[in-house]
Amino acid sequence: MKKITFIAIAAGMLAATGAQAFPDRPIRILGGFAAGGTSDIVNRLTAEAVSGPFGQRPVVDIRTGANGFIAAAEAARSAPDGHTVVQCSTGLLTITPELPGAQMPMDPARDLVPIANLVHSTQVMVVSARSEYRSVADVVAAARARPGSITYASAGIGSVSHLSGARFAQTGRLDLTHVPYRGAAPGVVDVAAGRATTIITNLGDVAAQLGEGLRLLAFADGIGSPRFPGVAQISETLPGYAVSGWFGLCAPRGLPEPVLARWVEALRAGFEAPALRQRLLEYGLTPRFEDPATFARTIAADRAAWGETIRAGGIRVE
């Protein structure tokens, strides 16, 4: 009994010592999407948010490809000591794992653990500023009058924008034509030019063009943004419709609890700072801190919901 007690005490002291020593070398935040986009903005603000508590500014290490899975696989191969973490997005954790035919170099549910959810990504529906459509009801009426004539752009098959458009069609019982692009940016360009009818995407992807090349028809998430008071929700025309995105942080499985706790508290404090919250709002993002348990529940609920959309639309990667 004395031996067991000694081992337990020693293990506790070792864990505590490890937490106190963390970080003892540079921290990396892996990002799976190109610099300058919403994902990258969130990662750089995250690095800024934890720089005080950790005594260093983490390096944002971008590893693009495979819808974020290149970065996630790199994280999964890293030592689970808190010095390498990865941004976890809606698509990575809740859409791709449900998508038939998707090639995943790792299993995020098996190989990663959630640290915290950080940001709610407001979703919006936009059309060209020159479009004849001035409301969601106009788009719905045109789709019903001319089945297949309304096109919706997306950031690619299996992206949040793809599934958001598919859910829009399913909720309204509409025949829409999906036009996938290699990322949101070229899709937004074609919507602004009138080559695609609409796109449902992150507010941050289109905010700079609103009132110029693009017209904001509605919010898609049931929440909206204080930057655009009075703008309608898609659910006002199609009851029950709601989509949202988020960006959180994950670590390799096996992260010690004391180090996890250090990360959670650093992130909580950073994302509650008024200055950082204001900067997020300026980018069309909403602070949404969730601890590991709450974030895990969000992941499970959203994965189930997106899975239903995928199955209802017969969506798969060819």
Buried (B, 14 or more C-beta within 10 A) or exposed (E): EEEEEEEEEEEEEEBEEBBEEBBEEEBBBBBBBEEEBBBBBBBBBBBBBBBEBBEBBBEBBBBBEBBBBBBBBBBBEBEBBBBBBBBBBBBBBBBBBBBEEBEBBBEBBEBBBBBBBBBBBBBBBBBBBEBEBEBBBBBBEBBEEEEEEBBBBBBBBBBBBBBBBBBBBBBBEBEBBBBBBEBBBEBBBBBBEEEBBBBBBBBBBBBEBBEEBBBBBBBBBBBBBEBBEEEBBBBBBBEEBBBBBBBBBBBBEEBBEBBBEBBBBBBBBBBEBEEBBEBBBEBBBBBBBBBBEEBBEBBEEBBEBBBEBBEEBEBEEE
